[in-house]
Amino acid sequence: MDERCINCFSDGYSRLLKKFPITPTQEALFGEFFSKQIAECNNLSNPELQQILYRRLSEINGFHDPFAAEKRHSNQIALGLYDHWLLKVDSSDNGFDTALRLSIAGNIMDYGALSSFNLNGTIEMVMKSHFAIDKSHALQKKIEEAQSILYLGDNAGEIVFDKLFIKTMNRAGITYAVKGGPAINDATIEDAIAVDIQSVANVITNGDSAPSTILQHCSNEFQEAFKNADVIIAKGQGNLEGLLNIADNRIFFLLMVKCDVIAEILHVKKGSFVVYQAQTNITNQSIQP
């Protein structure tokens, strides 16, 4: 396993252990489980390992959804910006590009990779930036031609900007998929309903609680939607990790690159903004830990 991934997992779970009341016995129990899983994770992707660790910590400390408060707060913050940015998109010379950039900026709202974030600063930066990988024109063309679009959501709060992007697309046949259970601060069906995604798309869950899309673990309903979609928009690093090795040019990844490992895989700098079409810009590389 890449040493940088181990350090990232260690830092993340150190923050979680400080966040919630936990006894020394519980902490030792989780620490032993963590070390064992890290040592034996050769056949698991990072999101699969994350799911196992997160589920075990929830069992030990009794918190079903440890980031429930952060998700509610993120949704409220983003909803407070929605009307302002909707007007900006509507008055923009290129509404598609503006809404796409806002959707990518929303990817900063990630408590799994970051302990804090500056949403307004990130929006300002994305609006001025060149994408390190830019397949936005190909994405727009695919969307215009598509009869069915599957949009894979990522974080709570971020989904508000996805809603704005979907509204800007102004297309029928869009399905928005969220996680089937708590996965760090990833959006679930409760978050989708809270921000009214159902007003712009058909909302489903993927039937799984990994912070990614691991197709073989997803529900039959989701797999059917995935198979039948003309375009698949996948938000965030987690979905990239789960789907990058699938040779399918229907898939477009929209994200901010938050770690050196993903930056190296994509051949871009950490902090870059990316619209990447599967199997187009880079040699397909394994992202197994």
N, C-alpha and C positions, 0 to 999 in steps of 0.2 A: 504494500500500500504506500502511496506517495506520502512522504513525511509531512508535507504541507497539509494534506487532507486530515491526517491524524491530529495535527496541531489545531486545525479548524474545528474538528469535532470536539477536542478537549476544551478549547476556549468556549465553544457554544454551550457545552453541558456544564462547565464551571459557572457560567452566567445563570443557567437555569437552576442549579443547585443553590445559588445565592438568592434567587428570586423568590423561592417558596420555602416555607417552614419544612425542615426535614431533619430527622434525628440523626445522630452520628451512626447509629446502627443502619438506618436506611441508606445513608450516604455511602457507607462501606459496602453494603449489599449491591448498590448500583455500580460503585467503582469496580468491584470484582466482575460484575456482568459486563461492564464496558470494556475492561481489559481483555476478557475472554473473547468478546465479539470482534474487537479490533484484530486480535491475533488469528482469528479463524475466518476472516471475511473475504478470502481469495476469490470466491465465486459470486460475490455480491457487488452490485453497483453502489455508489454512494447513497442514492435515495433509498435503496432497499435496506442498507445498513442503518440509515437515519430512522426509517420507520420502525425497525426492530428496537433500537435504543429508546426512541421516544415513547413507544408503547410500553416498554418495561419500566421506564421512569414514571409514567402515569399510573401504572399498576402499584408501584412502590409507594408513591406519595399520595395517591388517591385523587389526583387532579385529572379529570377527564379531558379538559381542554385548557391547558396552561396559559394560552395566549388569548383567551376569550376577551378579556378587557382591552388588550391592545388592538384586537381586530375591530371591536366596536368603535374604539377611538379613531383608528385609521379610516374606517368608513365615514365617520362623522366629519373628519378633517377634509377628506376628498369630496364629500357631498357639499361641503361649504364652498368649495371652489368650482363646482360643476357649472352653475349658471354663468359665472364670469367667463369660463373658458369656452362654454358653448357659444356665447356671443362672439368671442374671438375667432373661433372656428368658422362660424357663419359669415363673418366679415372678412375672412382671410382670402387672399388671392388663390390659395391652394388649400382648401379645407381638408382634403385627404391627408396631405403631408403634415399639416398642423395637428390633426387629430392623431395621426400615427405617432408623431413625436411625443405628444402628451401621454399616449398609452405606454410608450417606452420609458418616459420619465417616471411614470407611476411604479415602475419596477424597482425603484429605490426603496419602496416601503416594505422592507424585508428584514424581519427580526431574526431570521435564521442565519443570514450572512452578516448582519450588521447589528451593533448594539444601539445605534442611533442614526438618524438620517435627516437631511435638509431637503424637504420636498420642493419648496419654492425655488431654492437655489439650483436644484437638479433640473427643474422645468426650464429655468432660464438658460442653463448650460446646454440642454438638449436642443432648444430652439435655435441656438447659434452654431451647433456642432455639425461637422461632416460625419456621417456614419462610417465606421471603420470597415464594415461590409454593408453594402447598400443594394439590396434587391427590392427596394420599395416600388420601383416602376413595374417590375415583373409581378409583384404581389398585387398591385392595383389592377393590372391587366387580367390576372387570374380571377380576382374578385368580380370584375365586370362581366366576365364570361361564365361565372359559376352559377349553378342551380342550387347547390348546397354547400354551406360553409360550416366547418366545425372550429370553434374558437376555444382553446384550452386556457382557462384562467389560472392565475398564480396567487398573488397575495391579496388579502383583504385591503381595502383602500384603493389599491391599484385597479381593482375591478370597476371602480367608478369611471376611470379614464378609459377602460375597455368599453364600457357602456357608451361613452361619448364617441369613441371610434366606430363602434357598430352603428350608432345612430347616423353618423356621417356617411357610412357606406350606403345606407338607404337601400338595403337589399332584403328580399324575402329569403327564407330558407336558411337562416342562421341559427345554429345550435351552440349554446354556451355551456361548457362543462366545468364543473367545480369538483373539489375533492369529496369523496364519500364519507370522510370522517376527519377529526382533528389531525392536522399535520403542521406543526409549528404555527405560523400565522397565515397559512394558505386558506383561501376562501372555501367555505362550505356552502351548502344550500341555504342555510340561515343568513349568511352574508349576502348571497345573491338576492334573496328576497328583500333584505334590509335596504339595498340600494336600488331595487326595482329593475334589475337586469331583465326580468321577464317582460318588461314593456318594449324591449327591442329585440329579444331573441327567445327561442325555446330553451329552457334551462334544464339540464340534467346533471347528475353526478357521474363520476367515472367508476363509482363502486369500490374505491380503494382509498386507503389513508396514507399512502406514500407521498412525500413532498415532490411528486413527479408524475409522469404517466408511464407506468410499467404495464404494457399492453396485456401481457399474459395474466396479470392480476386484476384487470378491470372487468366490469360487468359485461354481460352479453349485449345489453342495450348500448353501452358505450362503444363496444367493439364494432357493433353494426353501424353506428353513426360514423365511426372512424373509417370503416371500409367504404362507405357510400359517399363520403364527402368529396367534393371537387377540389376544395382548398382546406388546408388545416393550418390554423394560426396557433402557434405554441408560445406562450409567454414564459420568460424567465429561465434561469440556469437549470432549475430542477427538471423542467420539461426537456431542455436541451440534453441533459445527461441521460434521461430515459429514452429519448427518441433519436439521438444523433446517428446511431449506427443502423437505422432503418433506411434502406435505399429507396426513398420516396420523395420525388420532387414536388409533391402536393404540399409538403410541410414547409412553412416559413417560421423561423424562430425570431422573436422580437425580445430583446433583452439588453440590459446593462451588464457588462462583464465585470464581475465582482471579485474574482480571484485569479491568481497567477496560473493555476492549472488550466482553467478554461481559456484564459488568454493565450496560452501556448498552443492548445488544441486548435483554436481558431486563427492563430497567427496574428493576433492583434494585441494592443496594450490593455492592461488592466484599467478599468474605468471607461473603456470604449462603449459606444452604442452601436448595436448591430441589428440589421435586418438580413438574415441569412437564409437562403433557400437550400434545403437539404441536397447534398451531393452535387454542389455546384462550384464552391470556391476552394474547398480544401480536400485533401485526401481523407477518406473516411478512416478515422482513428478510434481505437478503443478508448473509452473513458472509464473502464473498470478501475476501481481504487487499487 
